[in-house]
Amino acid sequence: MDHKIFQVDQLHFYFKISYIDDTLYRLTFSDQKNDLINPQLSLKINEGKPSKFAKDIQSQLNHYFKRKLKKFDIPLHVEASDFTKSVLEEISKIPYGKTKSYKQVAEKIKKPKAARAVGRASGSNRIPIIIPCHRVVGSSGELVGYSGGGGLLFKSYLQLLEKK
């Protein structure tokens, strides 16, 4: 597995992608670069010449944060149960700038009583932003939980970015 750490233009956060060939397995981010480096493993962090795939992901994220990209075009590998895959697939259908509640997602996947399980599945998302779990909110519209770096504050930032 290859890894690349980079910063997005005009954003204080660092992003780390983990990928094999041309498929993204994981996206993590933090405001501290050292948080993304696992000291226990000697990972080959691609600091030199990133692959065309890594450059494309960085470019798409740059465009997203500049509000010039509303839908990502990146091949993803999601390792999860069938239920979690169905939740993440449904979350991926939520349009840019819109939100749905965990209950609405549960109803869409034909599991109307599984709102909490939808929340857990959303929380296990290993590819936040690209699989836009920040677009899922509580029943009354409140922000609850976020699997990406930065917690609820960053979830709020992503929602505001998309609504401008």
C-alpha positions, 0 to 999 in steps of 0.5 A: 500500500502506498501513502501520501501526505499533503496539504490542500491549498488554503487549508490548515489541515494535512491529508493522508491517503492510503491507496493501492494502484488506482484505488483509494482505501483510506483518507485521514486528516488532521491539523498536525502532520505528525498525527498522520505518521505512525511511528510504529511502522516504517511506512513509505510515505510518498514525499517525492514523486507522487503517482498520477493517482495521488496527484489526482486525489490532491487536485480533486480535494483542492477543487472541492475546498475551493467550491469548484468540485461537487462530486468526486471521481475517485475509485474507492475500496470499502472494506465493510459489512454489506450493511455498512456498504449499503449505508455508505453507498446511500450517503454517497448519493446525498447531493452537495450542500444537502443533508439527510438524517440518519433516520432518512438514510435508514429508511432509504436502505429499507431498514427504518428502525436502524437509525443508530446502526446507520450512525455507527456505519457512518462513523466507520467511514474510512474515506470521509469527505469523499464519502460525504458522511458530513452530510448526515445529521441527527433527526432535528438537524443537529450535528452528531458524530463525525468520523473524520479529523477535526470532529464536529467543528470540521463537520460544521465547516464542511457543511458551511463550505457546501452551503455558500 
